[in-house]
Amino acid sequence: MFALHHSRIGLLRDAPDAWPRGLVLDGAVYDSLEPALPAQARLPWLGRDPAGLVPQPYEQLAATYQRQGRDADARALLVAKHRSMRRTLSLPARLWSLLQDATVGYGYRPLRAVWLLLCLLSTGGALFTAWPPTAVGDGKAPHFQPAIYTLDLLLPLVDLGQERSYAPTGLAQWAAVALIGMGWLLATTVAAGASRVLRRT
């Protein structure tokens, strides 16, 4: 076993074929690494600590990648850290972690949330075009627009005037409930991922 814990190093040179079986990196701080391997190639290097998952080496390597302008590698590494931590969590926390990973990549892949929102929007728009809801209330309802209605269901705490003016029936009612639930889940995961990223910056 080779221990570098709590070391301060300017340039750390190593080679994948010379990595020791056991490597303790907890607390080690370095400015740069040679060779400049991609994040996926460095993950086995981090996984050689006999203590199992230790978050600090992931954070240190991600910070090194960021200093070198390799933001994609830094993000991939931080996502890998959260995925590795998932095994140590309770079942409810593990399910929440899976949802965070799938929707926004723990806040490091926010475009996933945009694509998911667009998919839900197009699905709901098509559904409510085929089975439009009926107008409710005494006043004159605004002109029904399936895409706006779907967006009104998906965006919590936003009132676009369509959801309160129209009520779906039959199977479309269950689809509306599912869209409302998906909207809340998506908003919650986006908020949690954004707060995690903001805390790092």
Buried (B, 14 or more C-beta within 10 A) or exposed (E): EEBBBEEEEEEBEBEEEEEEEEBBBBBBBBEEBEEEBEBEEBBEBBBBBEEEBBEBBBBBBBBBBBEBEBEEBBBBBBBBBBBBBBEEEEEEEBEBBEBBBEBBBBBBBBEBBEEBBEEBBEBBBEBBBEBBBEEEEEEEBEEBBBBBBBBBBBBEEEEBEBBEBBBBEEEBEEBBEBBBEBBBBBBBBBEBBBEBBEEEE
